[in-house]
Amino acid sequence: MSKFVHLHNHSDFSLQDAAAAVKSIVAAAAKYDMKAVALTDHGVMYGIPKFYKAAKDKNIKAIVGMEAYITLDESRFEKKVQPPAMPGQKKKKPYHHLILLAKNKTGYQNLAKLSSLGFLEGYYYRPRIDWELLEKYHEGLICTSACLGGVISSFLVNDNYEKAKDTAQRFQNLFGDDFYLELQDHFMPEDQIVLEKVPQLSKELGIKMVATNDCHYVKKEDAYAHNILLLMGDKTGEADYRQLRYHTDQIYFKSQEEMTELFSKYEGAVENTLEITDKIDFKLDSKGYYFPDFPIPAEFPEKNLDAYFEHLSREKLKELFGENPGEVVQERFEYELNTIRDMGFSGYFLIVQDFIAAARGLGIPVGPGRGSAAGSLIAYVLGITKINPLEYDLLFERFLNPARRSMPDIDVDFADEGRGEVIEYVKRKYGADSVSQIITFTTLSSKAVIRDVARVLDIPLFTVNN
């Protein structure tokens, strides 16, 4: 039976900050018989699709979240140089942390909006949001006060109880009963200050407490490996890997029993993890594809994508092969045409051929085609590729297979200097909200990792090479 749910977890998508793979977080939740688990990476939602699928596969409720970077009393547009730290103090950061969890579809959309705007408008060291954005996009979100990096905890640690109280009321006024005060205990002195004062805040303001653990790795013994990961970003070579940068080995994925025992004296803190879980009613809809609307020319009588796709394809076939293309070409053409139409990808092909034709019209060099799309005669006919697949016995089914209904993937290469023009063309024609650039992640090679780890461990390079 589930008595506790982890609501504050970082995966390796909190880049060079956490060492837990998404699947390992979900596997740990399953191991400890938890009915749900959250993912709250720093300022981003990169890991959510993989996380949601992993949780679904384990029959665990996926709680979609993010630990936002927020600048509470300044605009996200302000990028002030922070003053040097006083002796014995840390340099002040231009942001604080705040946990946001999606209750429903509206909350998910707002969470995605906040993450995007943090990068587009508030980026300064980190993708920051401000109070204005939080007010605008708070609907459908549950908010918790985060870790020692949270604004309320920061005030409490710095002995400013009244400021912490005012800030807590501010969040309470915005989120109502969907705002919770987080409790964490990693056996650090600062934690004890917060643990002492948060119950008082909770009682005075009527704000419920919730227990979390700021998980950055799965097992306790991963602490030093995690520390090495952090120090790989330290180019000075002065840090000692044996000294934990986060000053604790407790930020691991603890069992229900460990968390229940740790927070037993804080009324409702453990139980409220279940209350929050029960509030969440969100399923990530990954069914179907959503294409921009391709504008059918006004002179074409039928306002139907399939009909126009067939018309354009047949016209282009005549241009390339003449009135009588031959039995082999005609048979392959009809097969591909019907397959593309039946699978609902007429609009996709029309859009791709459109922006490729536009690029060529602008004098931007376009690649001849690569990958499985080179196996499509229709792609060749429409000018998407410059390769006739029949000349090379290329298979259409490697590109689009009726037995495996998946989105076709057409790789298109543009000259670097013209790429921006193509993107702007697509945005103008189909709308900026229909165009997105997608991140790709690279992983370090084994050889590079060995060298970086050796540097952190102060192992001489010649030893590594040998």
Sequence and secondary structure as in RCSB ss.txt:
>XXXX:A:sequence
MSKFVHLHNHSDFSLQDAAAAVKSIVAAAAKYDMKAVALTDHGVMYGIPKFYKAAKDKNIKAIVGMEAYITLDES
RFEKKVQPPAMPGQKKKKPYHHLILLAKNKTGYQNLAKLSSLGFLEGYYYRPRIDWELLEKYHEGLICTSACLGG
VISSFLVNDNYEKAKDTAQRFQNLFGDDFYLELQDHFMPEDQIVLEKVPQLSKELGIKMVATNDCHYVKKEDAYA
HNILLLMGDKTGEADYRQLRYHTDQIYFKSQEEMTELFSKYEGAVENTLEITDKIDFKLDSKGYYFPDFPIPAEF
PEKNLDAYFEHLSREKLKELFGENPGEVVQERFEYELNTIRDMGFSGYFLIVQDFIAAARGLGIPVGPGRGSAAG
SLIAYVLGITKINPLEYDLLFERFLNPARRSMPDIDVDFADEGRGEVIEYVKRKYGADSVSQIITFTTLSSKAVI
RDVARVLDIPLFTVNN
>XXXX:A:secstr
        B  TTSTTT    HHHHHHHHHHTT SEEEE  BS  TTHHHHHHHHHHTT EEEEEEEEEEESSS 
TT         TTS    S EEEEEEE SHHHHHHHHHHHHHHHHT  SSS EEEHHHHHHT TTEEEE  STTB
HHHHHHHTT HHHHHHHHHHHHHHHGGGEEEEE  SS HHHHHHHHHHHHHHHHHT  EEE   BSBSSGGGHHH
HHHHHHTT TTS   TTS TTS S  B   HHHHHHHTTTSTTTTHHHHHHHHH        S         TTS
S   HHHHHHHHHHHHHHHHH S   HHHHHHHHHHHHHHHHTT HHHHHHHHHHHHHHHHTT  B   BGGGGG
 HHHHHTTS S  GGGTT  GGGT BTTB      B  B HHHHHHHHHHHHHHH GGG           HHHHH
HHHHHHTT  HHHHH 
